[in-house]
Amino acid sequence: MSVFDRGFLFGDAVYEVIRYFDGVPFAMDLHLERLERTLREVRFAHFRARDIVSLGDELLSRNDLNNACIYWQITRGCGPGRSHLPPTDMHATVFGCVDRTPPLSDCAEPPEVSAALHEDWRWSRCDIKSTNLLPNILGKIAAAERGASEVIFHRNGFLSEGGSTTVLIVRGGRVFTPPIDDPDLSILHGVTRRVVARLPGVDLVEQPVRVEELLAADEVILAGTRTLLAAVTRLEGEPVGDGRVGPVVRSVLARFVEAIHTAIER
């Protein structure tokens, strides 16, 4: 890779993460839809999102893996020098790497995590899955310094999202999460969140969530491609609910795992 690649020089790049179970990509249609949207938003007209399908199959085969996550990074490409305005005739740089992940049989129990709050200082286009993640990294470092494994961002008194996850809260058996179309928040269009919204028996409500509601929630759930669903049992050093994995996250994860089973069989 050239040192003049715009991903290296400017962070002029986007990414996507796909998880495979038994060699089958889960929710590939949703990931491709999001990647296509991201490519449009950043004016990458020289790469087709669907090309990662065959590339992913080859990457798994060459590494002899069936249960894995593939990280894809697409940069605008390599220019003749360090010019902020990119040439119009560029060719994308595509990088993919694969990591072994647990099989579905090991995903039945929600992991317990701790989280810390942080003011959301990121830019106003977090709906774009850009590689410019320095604010997320600084937030995670700040959370780690307080003994937490994830940061939960908030803006103007309202929950936005985690450093690398979508955040859901449970009140009275119902699941709430911030809306993706709120211009005051600007959060990622999470694929796992969309899958959860489609699960039978899950009452997911999209509406603004105040920090006070987050702190008083019966359960706090983190969702993501690598994470699937995790239970925040400590927030700001205090127990969430009774400090144990709650019944709602267990129920939603069971339905989520069943949806993956169905996708594999199909």
Secondary structure as UniProt FT lines:
FT   TURN            3..4
FT   HELIX           6..10
FT   STRAND          13..21
FT   TURN            22..23
FT   STRAND          24..25
FT   TURN            26..27
FT   HELIX           28..41
FT   TURN            42..43
FT   TURN            49..50
FT   HELIX           51..62
FT   TURN            63..64
FT   STRAND          68..75
FT   STRAND          93..100
FT   HELIX           104..106
FT   STRAND          112..119
FT   TURN            126..127
FT   HELIX           134..145
FT   TURN            146..147
FT   STRAND          150..155
FT   TURN            156..157
FT   STRAND          158..162
FT   STRAND          166..171
FT   TURN            172..173
FT   STRAND          174..177
FT   TURN            180..181
FT   TURN            183..185
FT   HELIX           191..198
FT   TURN            200..201
FT   STRAND          204..206
FT   HELIX           211..215
FT   STRAND          219..224
FT   TURN            225..227
FT   STRAND          228..235
FT   TURN            236..237
FT   STRAND          238..239
FT   TURN            241..242
FT   HELIX           247..265
//
